[in-house]
Amino acid sequence: MFDVFLKVLGAIFAKPLGNIIFGVIVIFAIGIPIYRSQDTFAWVIVGIIITVVGILRIILNVILNSNDSVKEGSEKIIMNAEENFDKAIEDFSEAIKLEPGNPLNYIKRGISYRNKKEFDLAIADFNAAINIEPNKYGFFYFERSLAYIIKGEKNLAISDIEMAIKIDPENKDYREALNDIKAA
């Protein structure tokens, strides 16, 4: 009989919700019926502790599972992006036809070309975006600098990052990148 009780108790505590149910049972089935006894307070505290442990286990499971879901989701996005650079290029090319004066479409297509390791096409798109809005966005120059870095054109990359800093002097990432390139 005691073995069965231990198996049931083990099954209850195997799941976080079991902690909560058992804690509530301890409070209401044991603690409250012996009200006015000196043990009442102790049983209620035990029930509360068991219930809180169950709640904490549920919260911990949600946090751990959500991190796994985010990680899995990120991995899927990266895999899809790698497989869909051609589709992205096609979509941004269509967007450029519809709205040729929007520099962001060129930047996005340029990033897709760069990710495909088609650096000359990427640089051409970054140039097109810069020609549309030459002094408005530092990240246009920064994106082009990344293509230059990968191509091994260090001086052009430095020049672009310096221009990005001139446009957006508060951006610490540009300064760090500039220092890293100069140090390399």
N, CA and C atoms as a LAMMPS dump frame, in Angstrom:
ITEM: TIMESTEP
0
ITEM: NUMBER OF ATOMS
552
ITEM: BOX BOUNDS ff ff ff
-5.0000000000000000e+02 5.0000000000000000e+02
-5.0000000000000000e+02 5.0000000000000000e+02
-5.0000000000000000e+02 5.0000000000000000e+02
ITEM: ATOMS id mol type element x y z
1 1 1 N 0.83 -1.193 0
2 1 2 C 0 0 0
3 1 3 C 0.878 1.262 0
4 2 1 N 1.928 1.254 0.809
5 2 2 C 2.812 2.396 0.89
6 2 3 C 3.542 2.612 -0.439
7 3 1 N 3.882 1.493 -1.146
8 3 2 C 4.529 1.602 -2.459
9 3 3 C 3.628 2.305 -3.461
10 4 1 N 2.362 1.999 -3.443
11 4 2 C 1.401 2.64 -4.337
12 4 3 C 1.333 4.125 -4.028
13 5 1 N 1.3 4.455 -2.734
14 5 2 C 1.262 5.856 -2.324
15 5 3 C 2.49 6.592 -2.847
16 6 1 N 3.669 5.982 -2.743
17 6 2 C 4.898 6.617 -3.229
18 6 3 C 4.872 6.789 -4.75
19 7 1 N 4.331 5.797 -5.467
20 7 2 C 4.241 5.91 -6.933
21 7 3 C 3.302 7.046 -7.325
22 8 1 N 2.18 7.143 -6.633
23 8 2 C 1.226 8.213 -6.915
24 8 3 C 1.868 9.562 -6.611
25 9 1 N 2.539 9.646 -5.463
26 9 2 C 3.207 10.883 -5.08
27 9 3 C 4.291 11.251 -6.095
28 10 1 N 5.059 10.264 -6.55
29 10 2 C 6.083 10.501 -7.568
30 10 3 C 5.476 11.006 -8.87
31 11 1 N 4.344 10.417 -9.27
32 11 2 C 3.665 10.848 -10.491
33 11 3 C 3.152 12.276 -10.341
34 12 1 N 2.649 12.61 -9.172
35 12 2 C 2.146 13.963 -8.931
36 12 3 C 3.273 14.974 -9.045
37 13 1 N 4.426 14.683 -8.451
38 13 2 C 5.529 15.638 -8.459
39 13 3 C 6.33 15.612 -9.759
40 14 1 N 6.047 14.656 -10.648
41 14 2 C 6.753 14.602 -11.92
42 14 3 C 6.388 15.794 -12.798
43 15 1 N 5.223 16.329 -12.633
44 15 2 C 4.763 17.472 -13.423
45 15 3 C 4.601 18.685 -12.511
46 16 1 N 4.945 19.871 -12.994
47 16 2 C 4.81 21.084 -12.172
48 16 3 C 3.383 21.31 -11.682
49 17 1 N 2.426 20.997 -12.52
50 17 2 C 1.036 21.177 -12.102
51 17 3 C 0.715 20.28 -10.914
52 18 1 N 1.391 19.128 -10.824
53 18 2 C 1.214 18.227 -9.681
54 18 3 C 1.613 18.897 -8.38
55 19 1 N 2.681 19.683 -8.426
56 19 2 C 3.086 20.43 -7.238
57 19 3 C 1.973 21.367 -6.769
58 20 1 N 1.382 22.059 -7.714
59 20 2 C 0.348 23.025 -7.367
60 20 3 C -0.866 22.314 -6.785
61 21 1 N -1.294 21.256 -7.453
62 21 2 C -2.467 20.507 -6.963
63 21 3 C -2.192 19.942 -5.582
64 22 1 N -1.038 19.318 -5.401
65 22 2 C -0.72 18.729 -4.102
66 22 3 C -0.613 19.807 -3.023
67 23 1 N -0.014 20.941 -3.379
68 23 2 C 0.102 22.037 -2.417
69 23 3 C -1.262 22.528 -1.967
70 24 1 N -2.177 22.675 -2.91
71 24 2 C -3.532 23.119 -2.568
72 24 3 C -4.231 22.066 -1.704
73 25 1 N -4.014 20.776 -2.033
74 25 2 C -4.602 19.697 -1.221
75 25 3 C -4.083 19.769 0.204
76 26 1 N -2.78 19.982 0.357
77 26 2 C -2.199 20.073 1.701
78 26 3 C -2.819 21.233 2.471
79 27 1 N -2.986 22.37 1.805
80 27 2 C -3.56 23.538 2.485
81 27 3 C -4.994 23.27 2.911
82 28 1 N -5.803 22.801 1.972
83 28 2 C -7.238 22.699 2.252
84 28 3 C -7.661 21.372 2.884
85 29 1 N -6.942 20.295 2.615
86 29 2 C -7.354 19.003 3.17
87 29 3 C -6.705 18.706 4.519
88 30 1 N -5.528 19.269 4.732
89 30 2 C -4.847 18.973 6.001
90 30 3 C -4.774 20.213 6.883
91 31 1 N -4.327 21.326 6.312
92 31 2 C -4.106 22.539 7.105
93 31 3 C -5.374 23.13 7.674
94 32 1 N -6.384 23.317 6.857
95 32 2 C -7.609 23.978 7.316
96 32 3 C -8.447 23.098 8.231
97 33 1 N -8.602 21.774 7.944
98 33 2 C -9.418 20.947 8.861
99 33 3 C -8.867 20.884 10.288
100 34 1 N -7.566 21.046 10.42
101 34 2 C -7.044 21.005 11.79
102 34 3 C -6.841 22.407 12.337
103 35 1 N -7.694 23.312 11.872
104 35 2 C -7.686 24.696 12.335
105 35 3 C -7.781 24.709 13.85
106 36 1 N -7.147 25.641 14.446
107 36 2 C -7.062 25.804 15.895
108 36 3 C -6.078 24.832 16.53
109 37 1 N -5.433 24.057 15.689
110 37 2 C -4.374 23.197 16.205
111 37 3 C -3.063 23.938 16.021
112 38 1 N -2.079 23.584 16.813
113 38 2 C -0.795 24.271 16.682
114 38 3 C -0.078 23.873 15.391
115 39 1 N -0.516 22.783 14.745
116 39 2 C 0.117 22.341 13.503
117 39 3 C -0.487 23.014 12.264
118 40 1 N -1.587 23.719 12.419
119 40 2 C -2.27 24.33 11.274
120 40 3 C -1.331 25.211 10.478
121 41 1 N -0.656 26.107 11.154
122 41 2 C 0.237 27.054 10.48
123 41 3 C 1.326 26.31 9.702
124 42 1 N 1.904 25.3 10.279
125 42 2 C 2.97 24.543 9.621
126 42 3 C 2.462 23.862 8.352
127 43 1 N 1.272 23.257 8.413
128 43 2 C 0.726 22.577 7.244
129 43 3 C 0.373 23.571 6.133
130 44 1 N -0.161 24.706 6.504
131 44 2 C -0.489 25.716 5.499
132 44 3 C 0.795 26.211 4.828
133 45 1 N 1.839 26.442 5.604
134 45 2 C 3.125 26.88 5.041
135 45 3 C 3.683 25.807 4.106
136 46 1 N 3.629 24.544 4.509
137 46 2 C 4.109 23.454 3.655
138 46 3 C 3.329 23.455 2.338
139 47 1 N 2.001 23.59 2.422
140 47 2 C 1.172 23.627 1.217
141 47 3 C 1.525 24.791 0.315
142 48 1 N 1.747 25.943 0.916
143 48 2 C 2.11 27.132 0.136
144 48 3 C 3.456 26.921 -0.548
145 49 1 N 4.413 26.376 0.164
146 49 2 C 5.742 26.127 -0.408
147 49 3 C 5.645 25.158 -1.583
148 50 1 N 4.883 24.083 -1.422
149 50 2 C 4.737 23.105 -2.51
150 50 3 C 4.068 23.761 -3.725
151 51 1 N 3.06 24.585 -3.457
152 51 2 C 2.359 25.278 -4.545
153 51 3 C 3.299 26.245 -5.261
154 52 1 N 4.061 27.012 -4.514
155 52 2 C 5.006 27.965 -5.117
156 52 3 C 6.058 27.231 -5.938
157 53 1 N 6.544 26.097 -5.452
158 53 2 C 7.52 25.312 -6.212
159 53 3 C 6.915 24.897 -7.557
160 54 1 N 5.652 24.475 -7.543
161 54 2 C 4.982 24.101 -8.786
162 54 3 C 4.88 25.27 -9.749
163 55 1 N 4.51 26.42 -9.228
164 55 2 C 4.398 27.617 -10.078
165 55 3 C 5.759 27.986 -10.664
166 56 1 N 6.794 27.925 -9.838
167 56 2 C 8.139 28.243 -10.324
168 56 3 C 8.596 27.251 -11.392
169 57 1 N 8.242 25.975 -11.207
170 57 2 C 8.602 24.97 -12.213
171 57 3 C 7.898 25.248 -13.532
172 58 1 N 6.638 25.671 -13.472
173 58 2 C 5.906 26.002 -14.697
174 58 3 C 6.557 27.194 -15.385
175 59 1 N 6.878 28.226 -14.618
176 59 2 C 7.52 29.417 -15.185
177 59 3 C 8.858 29.05 -15.821
178 60 1 N 9.641 28.243 -15.131
179 60 2 C 10.931 27.82 -15.65
180 60 3 C 10.762 27.026 -16.946
181 61 1 N 9.786 26.123 -16.982
182 61 2 C 9.537 25.36 -18.209
183 61 3 C 9.147 26.27 -19.362
184 62 1 N 8.316 27.273 -19.089
185 62 2 C 7.905 28.205 -20.14
186 62 3 C 9.12 28.964 -20.659
187 63 1 N 9.965 29.438 -19.754
188 63 2 C 11.159 30.184 -20.166
189 63 3 C 12.082 29.299 -20.988
190 64 1 N 12.364 28.099 -20.51
191 64 2 C 13.275 27.213 -21.228
192 64 3 C 12.706 26.805 -22.577
193 65 1 N 11.434 26.485 -22.615
194 65 2 C 10.825 26.083 -23.886
195 65 3 C 10.743 27.238 -24.858
196 66 1 N 10.476 28.456 -24.355
197 66 2 C 10.393 29.591 -25.272
198 66 3 C 11.768 29.897 -25.846
199 67 1 N 12.834 29.73 -25.055
200 67 2 C 14.177 29.954 -25.591
201 67 3 C 14.487 28.939 -26.68
202 68 1 N 14.071 27.671 -26.471
203 68 2 C 14.276 26.658 -27.498
204 68 3 C 13.495 27.015 -28.75
205 69 1 N 12.273 27.489 -28.57
206 69 2 C 11.441 27.854 -29.717
207 69 3 C 12.063 29.02 -30.473
208 70 1 N 12.569 30.002 -29.739
209 70 2 C 13.202 31.148 -30.394
210 70 3 C 14.431 30.685 -31.158
211 71 1 N 15.226 29.826 -30.536
212 71 2 C 16.438 29.322 -31.185
213 71 3 C 16.08 28.531 -32.44
214 72 1 N 15.088 27.631 -32.33
215 72 2 C 14.663 26.859 -33.49
216 72 3 C 14.124 27.779 -34.572
217 73 1 N 13.345 28.785 -34.173
218 73 2 C 12.787 29.736 -35.131
219 73 3 C 13.888 30.504 -35.845
220 74 1 N 14.904 30.926 -35.093
221 74 2 C 16.023 31.654 -35.693
222 74 3 C 16.77 30.774 -36.682
223 75 1 N 16.99 29.517 -36.305
224 75 2 C 17.689 28.605 -37.206
225 75 3 C 16.896 28.395 -38.492
226 76 1 N 15.57 28.284 -38.374
227 76 2 C 14.73 28.117 -39.564
228 76 3 C 14.785 29.36 -40.435
229 77 1 N 14.759 30.531 -39.82
230 77 2 C 14.82 31.774 -40.591
231 77 3 C 16.137 31.853 -41.342
232 78 1 N 17.233 31.506 -40.678
233 78 2 C 18.545 31.551 -41.328
234 78 3 C 18.587 30.565 -42.494
235 79 1 N 18.081 29.34 -42.263
236 79 2 C 18.062 28.351 -43.333
237 79 3 C 17.213 28.833 -44.505
238 80 1 N 16.034 29.379 -44.211
239 80 2 C 15.165 29.89 -45.272
240 80 3 C 15.82 31.04 -46.014
241 81 1 N 16.486 31.922 -45.267
242 81 2 C 17.154 33.061 -45.9
243 81 3 C 18.243 32.569 -46.846
244 82 1 N 19.019 31.586 -46.406
245 82 2 C 20.088 31.069 -47.246
246 82 3 C 19.527 30.432 -48.509
247 83 1 N 18.407 29.761 -48.365
248 83 2 C 17.799 29.105 -49.517
249 83 3 C 17.035 30.093 -50.385
250 84 1 N 16.667 31.228 -49.842
251 84 2 C 15.779 32.135 -50.551
252 84 3 C 16.426 33.446 -50.988
253 85 1 N 17.749 33.491 -51.079
254 85 2 C 18.384 34.719 -51.555
255 85 3 C 17.915 35.038 -52.969
256 86 1 N 17.797 34.009 -53.795
257 86 2 C 17.342 34.24 -55.167
258 86 3 C 15.928 34.81 -55.178
259 87 1 N 15.073 34.276 -54.343
260 87 2 C 13.695 34.771 -54.253
261 87 3 C 13.693 36.206 -53.727
262 88 1 N 14.524 36.485 -52.726
263 88 2 C 14.606 37.847 -52.184
264 88 3 C 15.084 38.81 -53.271
265 89 1 N 16.078 38.404 -54.027
266 89 2 C 16.594 39.259 -55.102
267 89 3 C 15.498 39.516 -56.134
268 90 1 N 14.772 38.471 -56.461
269 90 2 C 13.653 38.614 -57.408
270 90 3 C 12.594 39.583 -56.862
271 91 1 N 12.245 39.42 -55.579
272 91 2 C 11.229 40.289 -54.965
273 91 3 C 11.695 41.747 -54.902
274 92 1 N 12.949 41.965 -54.508
275 92 2 C 13.445 43.338 -54.421
276 92 3 C 13.627 43.951 -55.816
277 93 1 N 13.93 43.124 -56.798
278 93 2 C 14.017 43.63 -58.175
279 93 3 C 12.644 44.115 -58.634
280 94 1 N 11.616 43.362 -58.288
281 94 2 C 10.246 43.773 -58.616
282 94 3 C 9.887 45.065 -57.886
283 95 1 N 10.279 45.16 -56.62
284 95 2 C 10.016 46.374 -55.841
285 95 3 C 10.729 47.581 -56.452
286 96 1 N 11.931 47.361 -56.961
287 96 2 C 12.69 48.446 -57.594
288 96 3 C 11.978 48.908 -58.869
289 97 1 N 11.421 47.966 -59.625
290 97 2 C 10.67 48.343 -60.832
291 97 3 C 9.458 49.195 -60.475
292 98 1 N 8.786 48.813 -59.379
293 98 2 C 7.587 49.54 -58.964
294 98 3 C 7.907 50.88 -58.321
295 99 1 N 9.046 50.927 -57.621
296 99 2 C 9.396 52.131 -56.861
297 99 3 C 10.9 52.392 -56.988
298 100 1 N 11.342 52.829 -58.167
299 100 2 C 12.785 52.98 -58.404
300 100 3 C 13.463 54.056 -57.553
301 101 1 N 12.698 54.943 -56.965
302 101 2 C 13.285 56.005 -56.148
303 101 3 C 13.429 55.644 -54.681
304 102 1 N 13.112 54.405 -54.316
305 102 2 C 13.22 53.976 -52.912
306 102 3 C 14.573 53.298 -52.7
307 103 1 N 15.496 53.949 -52.015
308 103 2 C 16.834 53.377 -51.846
309 103 3 C 16.858 52.108 -50.996
310 104 1 N 15.863 51.934 -50.133
311 104 2 C 15.873 50.751 -49.267
312 104 3 C 15.728 49.456 -50.058
313 105 1 N 15.018 49.512 -51.177
314 105 2 C 14.902 48.311 -52.012
315 105 3 C 16.259 47.913 -52.59
316 106 1 N 17.053 48.906 -52.973
317 106 2 C 18.403 48.619 -53.474
318 106 3 C 19.293 48.059 -52.364
319 107 1 N 19.172 48.648 -51.183
320 107 2 C 19.98 48.164 -50.052
321 107 3 C 19.636 46.714 -49.737
322 108 1 N 18.347 46.412 -49.671
323 108 2 C 17.923 45.046 -49.336
324 108 3 C 18.363 44.048 -50.405
325 109 1 N 18.236 44.444 -51.673
326 109 2 C 18.7 43.542 -52.732
327 109 3 C 20.219 43.414 -52.683
328 110 1 N 20.906 44.521 -52.387
329 110 2 C 22.363 44.472 -52.267
330 110 3 C 22.812 43.538 -51.146
331 111 1 N 22.101 43.567 -50.031
332 111 2 C 22.432 42.659 -48.919
333 111 3 C 22.219 41.213 -49.353
334 112 1 N 21.16 40.971 -50.106
335 112 2 C 20.908 39.605 -50.599
336 112 3 C 22.021 39.168 -51.545
337 113 1 N 22.441 40.063 -52.446
338 113 2 C 23.562 39.734 -53.328
339 113 3 C 24.832 39.468 -52.52
340 114 1 N 25.069 40.309 -51.525
341 114 2 C 26.278 40.124 -50.71
342 114 3 C 26.232 38.771 -49.997
343 115 1 N 25.059 38.405 -49.473
344 115 2 C 24.926 37.111 -48.797
345 115 3 C 25.136 35.94 -49.756
346 116 1 N 24.841 36.16 -51.028
347 116 2 C 25.097 35.134 -52.054
348 116 3 C 26.536 35.169 -52.541
349 117 1 N 27.311 36.1 -52.006
350 117 2 C 28.714 36.288 -52.374
351 117 3 C 28.865 36.829 -53.798
352 118 1 N 27.862 37.58 -54.237
353 118 2 C 27.921 38.273 -55.521
354 118 3 C 28.206 39.744 -55.212
355 119 1 N 29.466 39.999 -54.87
356 119 2 C 29.846 41.285 -54.295
357 119 3 C 29.752 42.452 -55.27
358 120 1 N 30.085 42.224 -56.538
359 120 2 C 30.013 43.331 -57.501
360 120 3 C 28.562 43.788 -57.694
361 121 1 N 27.64 42.832 -57.747
362 121 2 C 26.222 43.193 -57.865
363 121 3 C 25.733 43.894 -56.596
364 122 1 N 26.225 43.423 -55.449
365 122 2 C 25.857 44.06 -54.18
366 122 3 C 26.337 45.504 -54.15
367 123 1 N 27.583 45.706 -54.524
368 123 2 C 28.155 47.063 -54.522
369 123 3 C 27.398 47.962 -55.498
370 124 1 N 27.015 47.43 -56.639
371 124 2 C 26.243 48.223 -57.61
372 124 3 C 24.914 48.679 -56.987
373 125 1 N 24.258 47.786 -56.242
374 125 2 C 23.001 48.179 -55.589
375 125 3 C 23.239 49.188 -54.474
376 126 1 N 24.302 49.004 -53.712
377 126 2 C 24.605 49.981 -52.654
378 126 3 C 24.915 51.347 -53.271
379 127 1 N 25.617 51.331 -54.406
380 127 2 C 25.895 52.59 -55.114
381 127 3 C 24.595 53.267 -55.556
382 128 1 N 23.673 52.467 -56.061
383 128 2 C 22.386 53.026 -56.517
384 128 3 C 21.638 53.677 -55.347
385 129 1 N 21.632 53.008 -54.196
386 129 2 C 20.956 53.571 -53.018
387 129 3 C 21.63 54.86 -52.575
388 130 1 N 22.952 54.864 -52.574
389 130 2 C 23.701 56.063 -52.165
390 130 3 C 23.454 57.205 -53.142
391 131 1 N 23.336 56.904 -54.429
392 131 2 C 23.053 57.953 -55.415
393 131 3 C 21.679 58.572 -55.197
394 132 1 N 20.728 57.799 -54.708
395 132 2 C 19.381 58.318 -54.459
396 132 3 C 19.367 59.199 -53.206
397 133 1 N 20.006 58.745 -52.151
398 133 2 C 20.046 59.471 -50.861
399 133 3 C 21.498 59.536 -50.382
400 134 1 N 22.339 60.392 -50.957
401 134 2 C 23.775 60.344 -50.673
402 134 3 C 24.209 60.665 -49.24
403 135 1 N 23.534 61.541 -48.563
404 135 2 C 24.022 61.961 -47.248
405 135 3 C 22.998 61.772 -46.136
406 136 1 N 22.065 60.844 -46.336
407 136 2 C 20.988 60.707 -45.368
408 136 3 C 21.193 59.523 -44.419
409 137 1 N 21.702 58.419 -44.945
410 137 2 C 21.789 57.201 -44.137
411 137 3 C 23.22 56.678 -44.103
412 138 1 N 23.792 56.649 -42.918
413 138 2 C 25.139 56.12 -42.765
414 138 3 C 25.223 54.635 -43.044
415 139 1 N 24.133 53.932 -42.764
416 139 2 C 24.215 52.487 -42.922
417 139 3 C 24.306 52.07 -44.397
418 140 1 N 23.933 52.949 -45.335
419 140 2 C 24.128 52.628 -46.757
420 140 3 C 25.625 52.432 -47.024
421 141 1 N 26.416 53.35 -46.506
422 141 2 C 27.866 53.273 -46.685
423 141 3 C 28.446 52.09 -45.903
424 142 1 N 27.882 51.865 -44.734
425 142 2 C 28.372 50.757 -43.911
426 142 3 C 28.111 49.42 -44.607
427 143 1 N 26.922 49.252 -45.175
428 143 2 C 26.613 48.01 -45.892
429 143 3 C 27.578 47.804 -47.053
430 144 1 N 27.853 48.877 -47.788
431 144 2 C 28.79 48.764 -48.91
432 144 3 C 30.194 48.434 -48.396
433 145 1 N 30.555 49.011 -47.228
434 145 2 C 31.893 48.729 -46.676
435 145 3 C 32.068 47.245 -46.361
436 146 1 N 30.998 46.602 -45.936
437 146 2 C 31.089 45.17 -45.63
438 146 3 C 31.407 44.359 -46.887
439 147 1 N 30.812 44.745 -48.005
440 147 2 C 31.126 44.068 -49.273
441 147 3 C 32.585 44.326 -49.657
442 148 1 N 33.04 45.557 -49.47
443 148 2 C 34.438 45.877 -49.776
444 148 3 C 35.401 45.083 -48.882
445 149 1 N 35.052 44.957 -47.62
446 149 2 C 35.915 44.202 -46.703
447 149 3 C 36.054 42.764 -47.186
448 150 1 N 34.927 42.149 -47.512
449 150 2 C 34.96 40.752 -47.952
450 150 3 C 35.76 40.615 -49.25
451 151 1 N 35.675 41.613 -50.124
452 151 2 C 36.444 41.591 -51.378
453 151 3 C 37.921 41.89 -51.152
454 152 1 N 38.27 42.35 -49.944
455 152 2 C 39.66 42.666 -49.652
456 152 3 C 40.051 44.084 -50.026
457 153 1 N 39.082 44.93 -50.273
458 153 2 C 39.348 46.322 -50.644
459 153 3 C 39.258 47.2 -49.39
460 154 1 N 40.308 47.095 -48.591
461 154 2 C 40.336 47.728 -47.274
462 154 3 C 40.196 49.245 -47.332
463 155 1 N 40.89 49.894 -48.24
464 155 2 C 40.841 51.364 -48.302
465 155 3 C 39.448 51.881 -48.646
466 156 1 N 38.768 51.198 -49.573
467 156 2 C 37.401 51.595 -49.913
468 156 3 C 36.462 51.379 -48.723
469 157 1 N 36.685 50.279 -48.002
470 157 2 C 35.872 50.001 -46.815
471 157 3 C 36.075 51.079 -45.758
472 158 1 N 37.32 51.462 -45.536
473 158 2 C 37.62 52.509 -44.548
474 158 3 C 36.964 53.818 -44.95
475 159 1 N 37.05 54.157 -46.216
476 159 2 C 36.443 55.398 -46.706
477 159 3 C 34.923 55.384 -46.477
478 160 1 N 34.288 54.244 -46.75
479 160 2 C 32.836 54.15 -46.544
480 160 3 C 32.458 54.247 -45.064
481 161 1 N 33.221 53.598 -44.21
482 161 2 C 32.891 53.657 -42.778
483 161 3 C 33.11 55.073 -42.251
484 162 1 N 34.139 55.743 -42.726
485 162 2 C 34.351 57.136 -42.318
486 162 3 C 33.181 58.02 -42.753
487 163 1 N 32.639 57.756 -43.936
488 163 2 C 31.471 58.505 -44.398
489 163 3 C 30.248 58.173 -43.545
490 164 1 N 30.094 56.912 -43.177
491 164 2 C 28.981 56.51 -42.313
492 164 3 C 29.074 57.228 -40.969
493 165 1 N 30.285 57.354 -40.441
494 165 2 C 30.494 58.065 -39.169
495 165 3 C 30.192 59.553 -39.328
496 166 1 N 30.569 60.108 -40.474
497 166 2 C 30.284 61.526 -40.723
498 166 3 C 28.772 61.783 -40.727
499 167 1 N 28.008 60.863 -41.304
500 167 2 C 26.55 61.011 -41.374
501 167 3 C 25.9 60.706 -40.028
502 168 1 N 26.435 59.691 -39.344
503 168 2 C 25.84 59.249 -38.072
504 168 3 C 26.936 59.142 -37.009
505 169 1 N 27.395 60.298 -36.482
506 169 2 C 28.545 60.301 -35.566
507 169 3 C 28.293 59.6 -34.224
508 170 1 N 27.044 59.373 -33.866
509 170 2 C 26.733 58.745 -32.583
510 170 3 C 26.797 57.217 -32.635
511 171 1 N 26.906 56.644 -33.816
512 171 2 C 26.868 55.194 -33.967
513 171 3 C 28.202 54.575 -33.554
514 172 1 N 28.194 53.868 -32.44
515 172 2 C 29.409 53.254 -31.895
516 172 3 C 29.878 52.07 -32.736
517 173 1 N 28.921 51.373 -33.377
518 173 2 C 29.289 50.213 -34.192
519 173 3 C 30.188 50.618 -35.353
520 174 1 N 29.904 51.76 -35.947
521 174 2 C 30.732 52.227 -37.059
522 174 3 C 32.151 52.504 -36.581
523 175 1 N 32.267 53.146 -35.423
524 175 2 C 33.602 53.46 -34.886
525 175 3 C 34.383 52.181 -34.555
526 176 1 N 33.685 51.224 -33.959
527 176 2 C 34.344 49.948 -33.637
528 176 3 C 34.81 49.246 -34.907
529 177 1 N 33.941 49.244 -35.916
530 177 2 C 34.313 48.597 -37.176
531 177 3 C 35.526 49.287 -37.804
532 178 1 N 35.527 50.61 -37.771
533 178 2 C 36.644 51.37 -38.325
534 178 3 C 37.955 51.019 -37.594
535 179 1 N 37.895 50.99 -36.279
536 179 2 C 39.086 50.626 -35.488
537 179 3 C 39.543 49.208 -35.806
538 180 1 N 38.586 48.281 -35.951
539 180 2 C 38.937 46.893 -36.253
540 180 3 C 39.606 46.77 -37.614
541 181 1 N 39.07 47.485 -38.602
542 181 2 C 39.628 47.403 -39.96
543 181 3 C 41.02 48.013 -39.996
544 182 1 N 41.18 49.134 -39.335
545 182 2 C 42.502 49.787 -39.325
546 182 3 C 43.533 48.929 -38.599
547 183 1 N 43.082 48.195 -37.574
548 183 2 C 43.992 47.365 -36.804
549 183 3 C 44.374 46.084 -37.559
550 184 1 N 43.52 45.675 -38.488
551 184 2 C 43.775 44.41 -39.207
552 184 3 C 44.837 44.554 -40.262
